Structure formats: structure tokens, C-alpha cells
């Protein structure tokens, strides 16, 4: 008979106008890694917020039983006191404070009401050792990478004597190497008797570490699978309610003439003026073609795209951009948009959306002229446009008046796409368009990309997921250290070929 550290029974949570959770049940065994899967908006994060006390007792219906006792948490401090600690998808660290200050923020070690910094620092070194970090405790958070920040969050959790660790999409913004290191750490914690709940979309990660997987769909528990039953196909079918025979929609590419050219493009770091980030890049994109840009994190792909889009990144930018054979001016964002260039940022929350505004206003933001008469916005026209794109891109919301900040990640991404589609670009640059998005929403975004190409637009996709690039593109450029080091047709490409081009820097001979 298994020993359960946690049971959640018939949890129901309602927000105005929507039932986020409906009689959800979850059982977690002591000392296991238990994965929770589901589409964006399925209710995974809501369930964990109920568990950790972010949504206090009385805000939901149902029971939380921890170590055999029913718990009614009034806030996050109540759950932390008994060893339940949650690490949210959006890291809760203060950039301009040190690692020590962040770890003990609100939990400082003090004597007679005075913070004992020496004790805090000693304890920080111990905790960093446990998570495999060798950083100086006085290092500012802003000076370390996202992977290390994630480890600092875990060290912070360990400072609170954690017994049940909840990780919400911990590897969404991490490189492959950092993700593996984090999973190894979870397995190490398991040996030490710490129980973990892992929310993840990455099915390969779940396969690697999870003893059980609970699948949630539309706010309901679908099933809990034992390790022996875990397979990608089974999980995907449970998540989306249908089998995804093919992860990528079928395409019949009709590639025309060269429509977009970048020649000898270079740019330097915005702060370190002597450091060249982008080094003499040449690319071409044809009408109706989807071109991928592959590369490891730090290869310069985002920097290249942003410097191209209205010089949003870098200084001393040189090179020529041609559209339909004619040189065009992309020196500001406004000019780039007017010329028919659109860039969908990888950081949709910070740069892609106004989160406190509704869907309607976000969709029309990049093309206000399209909903204006004599310089005045026609609100009825704006409403029609927003509803049209909501249908086209299948944005799941109560209406177009819903705040974008309250949407799931996949639906936020569709709003960003809708915004740029309404601007009617000739060239659409998509930077990590499916980051942190579940397989069902990914398929929908791939369908939108295929439709754009079929309409004769040129699409550039930057992605760290190599299977994605191989599945949706026609041709792939490989970048490394600010240079193009390979070019190949997607039909002839493989993950090995791409990695070989990166490692060897073989230039176009890599194809």
C-alpha cells in the first residue's frame, strides 16, 4: 500500500465567468517525482496555487490532506511552514539584490532583531553547494544566467526546509544543458527523500524523471499514469483529447522568387562597443518559404532578428536589407513595419503584449491605421477585427474584452501573432514562437505559420527545438557565435548535421 504525502480531493476553483478547476483529484506518494501535464489553460498552475496557499482556504472547494491531516492555508507562509514550497514559472527574484539577499528575503537569519550577514552568507554557500552552484553569495542576480537563477530559486526553497517541492515549468526558458542539470538535481533530491511535483510540457523530461504522471484537461483530472504506462502518445492523447498522429500539419510548399535579402549584416554590442555580436550575415528568403534559424543559446539569433527589426538591438549596425529586390529602410521599428517587416519577440510578456489591456486593443496595436477613420479609431471596426482574429487563431477566452494577462501562455502567443498578422507583413520573423506552449497549442501555431507561407509571405522561424525546425521549415540556416555556419534544405537536414555545423563551423559546406 503506497504512502501518500499529499492528497487533493475534489478541488473546484471558479473565477468570474470561468470554472478553472472542476473536481480535480491528485495523489502524490512520499519521495517520488510526480509530473502534472496538460495544455495551456488546463488548470495546472491554478491547482498548484490552491495547494501552496496563493489562493487561500475559502477561495476554492475541496480538501487538501498533507501527511494525513487536512490543511487550510491562509497564505503562502502557512504552506511553507510545513514544508510545501512552490517555484513559479516566472522567477520571483530581485535582480539588483545579491544571491544571499534573495535567498533569505523575508526569511533573514537575525540576532536580537539585527540581520546576521555572516551567518546568512555561510548558509548561502551551503545551499549553493547543494544545488551545484559555485557563485559568490554576494553576486547580483542580474549578473548570472537564467539557468543559475533557477538554481538560486531552488536553493531558496531548500532554505525553508522543504519536504514537498513544486516546480512550475522550471525548464521553459533553459537550454538543453541547464535543463539536464536541473533534472539531475531533482533525482538527487529524490534520493534525499524530498518529494517533487513537476509541471512540464516537455514529454522527454517527464519520461526521464517521473514515477507517475497526472494529466489535466479543461480543469478536470483525466488520468494518472504509472511509470510503466508513460508514453508520449498516451500523454498527448490524454492532454488534447485526440491523437496527434502528426505533430506538424501537412504542407505543400509553393516557393516563388526571392522576396527578402539581408547582405553583409553586422552589429556590435549595445554596451561593449568593441564587441561584434553579428558578423557579416547573408540570408535570402523566398516567397511562400519557411526558413529556420538553428543554433545554441547565445549564438546571436535573437540579436540578429532584433537588430534587423528597426535596430532594436545593438549599435554600429551595417549591411543592406532588400525587399523584392529593392533596398529598404529598417532604421526604426515604425519604418520596418511600414516596409512590411514584423518581428514576434521571444519574450511575449515583456515586449510582445500590454498585459493590463484587453485582447481587442492588443490585436490592433501594430496597425491602428487599419481601424481608424480620419485619424480617429473606429471602435466597432476594431471589435470586428479582434473577433475575426480571435476566430482565425482560435484564441480561447470569454471575449475579446478579457485582459491578456489572464490568458494562458499559448493564447497570449496567439494574440501576439494576431497583432502582427493584422499588420499584413510581407516578412514575418518568429522568435521562439512555441516556447512554454503545450503540444495542442503548438499544432495550432504551426498551422498559422503554414497558412502564412501558403499566402505567399516569407516566414523566418528562430527555434531552439530542432525537431520543430525540421518539422515546419523548408530550409535551415545554422548560426554560431554571430555567424552563419551552415545552410541546408530541411528535407536533407538532421539534428546531427545541424550540431556538426555548429561544432565545426563548417560554413555552407555543412550542407
RAURLIN-V504132 format. One record per run of one state. SS is the DSSP state (helix for helix, strand for strand, loop for the rest). FROM is the first residue (numbers start at 1). TO is the last residue. If there is no record, write none. Layout:
ss=SS from=FROM to=TO
ss=SS from=FROM to=TO
This chain:
ss=loop from=1 to=3
ss=strand from=4 to=15
ss=loop from=16 to=17
ss=strand from=18 to=29
ss=loop from=30 to=32
ss=strand from=33 to=37
ss=loop from=38 to=43
ss=helix from=44 to=52
ss=loop from=53 to=60
ss=strand from=61 to=66
ss=loop from=67 to=68
ss=strand from=69 to=71
ss=loop from=72 to=75
ss=helix from=76 to=81
ss=loop from=82 to=83
ss=strand from=84 to=87
ss=loop from=88 to=97
ss=strand from=98 to=98
ss=helix from=99 to=103
ss=loop from=104 to=109
ss=strand from=110 to=111
ss=loop from=112 to=113
ss=strand from=114 to=115
ss=loop from=116 to=116
ss=helix from=117 to=130
ss=loop from=131 to=139
ss=strand from=140 to=140
ss=helix from=141 to=143
ss=loop from=144 to=145
ss=helix from=146 to=158
ss=loop from=159 to=163
ss=strand from=164 to=168
ss=loop from=169 to=175
ss=helix from=176 to=191
ss=loop from=192 to=194
ss=strand from=195 to=199
ss=loop from=200 to=202
ss=helix from=203 to=209
ss=loop from=210 to=211
ss=strand from=212 to=217
ss=loop from=218 to=219
ss=strand from=220 to=226
ss=helix from=227 to=229
ss=loop from=230 to=231
ss=helix from=232 to=240
ss=loop from=241 to=257
ss=strand from=258 to=268
ss=loop from=269 to=275
ss=strand from=276 to=286
ss=loop from=287 to=289
ss=strand from=290 to=294
ss=loop from=295 to=300
ss=helix from=301 to=308
ss=loop from=309 to=314
ss=strand from=315 to=323
ss=loop from=324 to=325
ss=strand from=326 to=327
ss=loop from=328 to=332
ss=helix from=333 to=338
ss=loop from=339 to=340
ss=strand from=341 to=344
ss=loop from=345 to=347
ss=helix from=348 to=352
ss=loop from=353 to=357
ss=strand from=358 to=358
ss=helix from=359 to=363
ss=loop from=364 to=364
ss=helix from=365 to=371
ss=strand from=372 to=373
ss=loop from=374 to=375
ss=strand from=376 to=377
ss=loop from=378 to=378
ss=helix from=379 to=392
ss=loop from=393 to=402
ss=strand from=403 to=403
ss=helix from=404 to=406
ss=loop from=407 to=408
ss=helix from=409 to=422
ss=loop from=423 to=426
ss=strand from=427 to=431
ss=loop from=432 to=438
ss=helix from=439 to=454
ss=loop from=455 to=457
ss=strand from=458 to=462
ss=loop from=463 to=465
ss=helix from=466 to=472
ss=loop from=473 to=474
ss=strand from=475 to=480
ss=loop from=481 to=482
ss=strand from=483 to=489
ss=helix from=490 to=492
ss=loop from=493 to=494
ss=helix from=495 to=504
ss=loop from=505 to=506
ss=helix from=507 to=510
ss=loop from=511 to=511
